[in-house]
Amino acid sequence: MGTARILLASAAAISVLASAAFAEDNLVGTITRINRINNTIAIRETPGGTVGNNSEGLVREFKAKDSGMLEDVHAGDQVSFSTTGNDAARTITKLEKAKP
């Protein structure tokens, strides 16, 4: 009986951690580089936080879910985007130009 409880609790903990690792993030940033051959895009994330935060955002490289989402964007464009995956391999699932 005790072993079954431990196994059940372990399975629940693993499922919570896995769902958090693959949860979708909604972010905003500026495109710094696009590689249409490798289907990757680098985006400088707009830092959230306190007023007066003058720090530059972190530039991260992402894999695009499909190559068509890279056709209408260019380096320097402000975008909103959603990602999924873990920190080592993030994939962009939604990419939209920010409204001017």
Sine and cosine of phi, psi and omega as CSV:
sin_phi,cos_phi,sin_psi,cos_psi,sin_omega,cos_omega
0.00,0.00,-0.69,0.72,0.00,-1.00
-0.92,0.39,-0.60,0.80,0.03,-1.00
-0.91,0.41,-0.64,0.77,0.02,-1.00
-0.89,0.45,-0.64,0.77,0.04,-1.00
-0.90,0.44,-0.68,0.74,0.01,-1.00
-0.90,0.44,-0.70,0.71,0.02,-1.00
-0.90,0.44,-0.66,0.75,0.01,-1.00
-0.91,0.42,-0.68,0.73,0.03,-1.00
-0.91,0.42,-0.64,0.77,0.03,-1.00
-0.90,0.43,-0.68,0.73,0.02,-1.00
-0.90,0.44,-0.64,0.77,0.03,-1.00
-0.91,0.42,-0.67,0.74,0.00,-1.00
-0.90,0.43,-0.67,0.74,0.01,-1.00
-0.90,0.44,-0.66,0.75,0.00,-1.00
-0.92,0.40,-0.59,0.81,0.05,-1.00
-0.92,0.40,-0.71,0.71,0.01,-1.00
-0.90,0.43,-0.65,0.76,0.00,-1.00
-0.92,0.40,-0.66,0.75,0.00,-1.00
-0.93,0.37,-0.55,0.83,0.05,-1.00
-0.94,0.35,-0.59,0.81,-0.02,-1.00
-0.93,0.36,-0.50,0.87,-0.04,-1.00
-0.95,-0.31,0.28,0.96,0.03,-1.00
-0.94,0.33,0.47,-0.88,-0.01,-1.00
-0.99,0.12,0.68,-0.73,0.06,-1.00
-0.95,-0.30,0.66,-0.75,0.10,-0.99
-0.96,-0.29,0.90,-0.43,-0.14,-0.99
-0.77,-0.64,0.22,-0.98,0.06,-1.00
-0.75,-0.66,0.59,-0.81,0.02,-1.00
-0.13,-0.99,-0.12,-0.99,-0.01,-1.00
-0.86,-0.51,0.76,-0.65,0.01,-1.00
-0.94,0.35,0.77,-0.64,0.04,-1.00
-0.95,-0.30,-0.45,0.90,-0.02,-1.00
-0.35,-0.94,0.61,-0.79,0.08,-1.00
-0.79,-0.61,0.76,-0.65,0.09,-1.00
-0.87,-0.49,1.00,-0.10,-0.06,-1.00
-0.95,0.31,-0.37,0.93,0.03,-1.00
-0.94,0.34,-0.72,0.70,0.00,-1.00
-1.00,-0.02,-0.04,1.00,0.02,-1.00
0.88,0.47,0.66,0.75,0.02,-1.00
-0.83,-0.56,0.35,-0.94,-0.01,-1.00
-0.58,-0.81,0.66,-0.75,0.07,-1.00
-0.95,-0.30,0.75,-0.67,-0.05,-1.00
-0.76,-0.65,0.74,-0.67,0.12,-0.99
-1.00,0.04,0.93,-0.36,-0.04,-1.00
-0.94,0.33,0.66,-0.76,0.07,-1.00
-0.97,0.25,0.85,-0.53,-0.06,-1.00
-0.95,0.32,0.69,-0.72,0.14,-0.99
-1.00,-0.01,0.07,-1.00,0.08,-1.00
0.79,-0.62,-0.52,-0.85,-0.18,-0.98
-0.98,0.18,0.36,-0.93,0.07,-1.00
-0.92,0.40,0.66,-0.75,-0.01,-1.00
1.00,0.03,0.12,0.99,0.04,-1.00
-0.97,0.25,0.97,-0.23,-0.07,-1.00
-1.00,-0.10,0.15,0.99,-0.06,-1.00
-0.96,0.29,0.55,-0.83,0.10,-0.99
-0.95,0.31,0.52,-0.85,0.03,-1.00
-0.97,0.24,0.26,-0.97,0.02,-1.00
-0.97,0.25,0.73,-0.68,0.08,-1.00
-1.00,-0.04,0.83,-0.55,0.01,-1.00
-0.80,-0.59,0.51,-0.86,0.04,-1.00
-0.97,-0.24,0.69,-0.72,-0.04,-1.00
-0.80,-0.60,0.43,-0.90,0.16,-0.99
-1.00,-0.04,0.69,-0.72,0.05,-1.00
-0.99,0.11,0.61,-0.79,0.01,-1.00
-0.87,0.49,-0.66,0.75,0.11,-0.99
-0.57,-0.82,0.44,-0.90,-0.12,-0.99
-0.92,0.38,-0.40,0.91,-0.01,-1.00
-0.89,0.45,-0.45,0.89,-0.02,-1.00
-0.96,0.30,-0.23,0.97,0.01,-1.00
-1.00,-0.05,-0.11,0.99,-0.11,-0.99
-0.94,0.35,-0.59,0.80,-0.12,-0.99
-0.99,-0.14,0.09,1.00,-0.01,-1.00
-0.89,-0.46,0.40,-0.92,-0.03,-1.00
-0.65,-0.76,0.31,-0.95,0.06,-1.00
-0.85,0.53,0.70,-0.71,-0.03,-1.00
0.99,-0.14,-0.26,0.96,0.02,-1.00
-0.95,0.32,0.67,-0.75,0.16,-0.99
-0.99,0.14,0.75,-0.66,-0.05,-1.00
-0.69,-0.72,0.41,-0.91,0.25,-0.97
-0.93,-0.36,0.60,-0.80,-0.09,-1.00
-0.47,-0.88,0.39,-0.92,0.07,-1.00
-0.86,-0.51,0.62,-0.79,0.01,-1.00
-0.80,-0.60,0.32,-0.95,0.10,-0.99
-0.60,-0.80,0.35,-0.94,-0.01,-1.00
0.92,-0.40,-0.13,-0.99,0.02,-1.00
-0.99,-0.17,0.06,-1.00,-0.08,-1.00
-0.88,0.48,-0.51,0.86,-0.03,-1.00
-0.97,0.24,-0.48,0.88,-0.07,-1.00
-0.60,-0.80,0.99,0.14,0.02,-1.00
-1.00,0.02,0.65,-0.76,0.03,-1.00
-0.85,-0.53,0.74,-0.68,0.05,-1.00
-0.99,0.17,0.82,-0.58,0.00,-1.00
-0.97,-0.23,-0.37,0.93,0.02,-1.00
-0.56,-0.83,0.72,-0.69,-0.03,-1.00
-0.63,-0.78,0.86,-0.51,0.00,-1.00
-0.71,-0.71,0.64,-0.77,0.13,-0.99
-0.91,0.41,0.64,-0.77,0.03,-1.00
-0.95,0.31,0.56,-0.83,0.03,-1.00
-0.95,0.31,0.73,-0.69,-0.02,-1.00
-0.94,0.35,0.00,0.00,0.00,0.00
